[in-house]
Amino acid sequence: MAVRIDWQPGDVFLDHYRVERLLGTGGMGRVYRVEHRGWGIPLVVKVPRPELVDQVAHMLSFDRECQTWIALGNHPNIVC
């Protein structure tokens, strides 16, 4: 199943996440603030640019970035 990445506020994807707003766009992709509808908490989702998905080296770089963010955990200096 393909996931659309040009989300707008109010869009729901994967049945759980409601888009609140686009936070920014960078070299690797777009970053959205979303709300998990079941948990009622805000989260951030980063989506890679479509042209990077087909390139293994770029996807590995994106994966490393994701792992770095996950490893940070909750921290008072990280805000959404």
Secondary structure, 3 states (H helix, E strand, C coil): CCCCCCCCCCCEECCCEEEEEEEEECCCEEEEEEEECCCCEEEEEEEECHHHHCCHHHHHHHHHHHHHHHHHCCCCCCCC
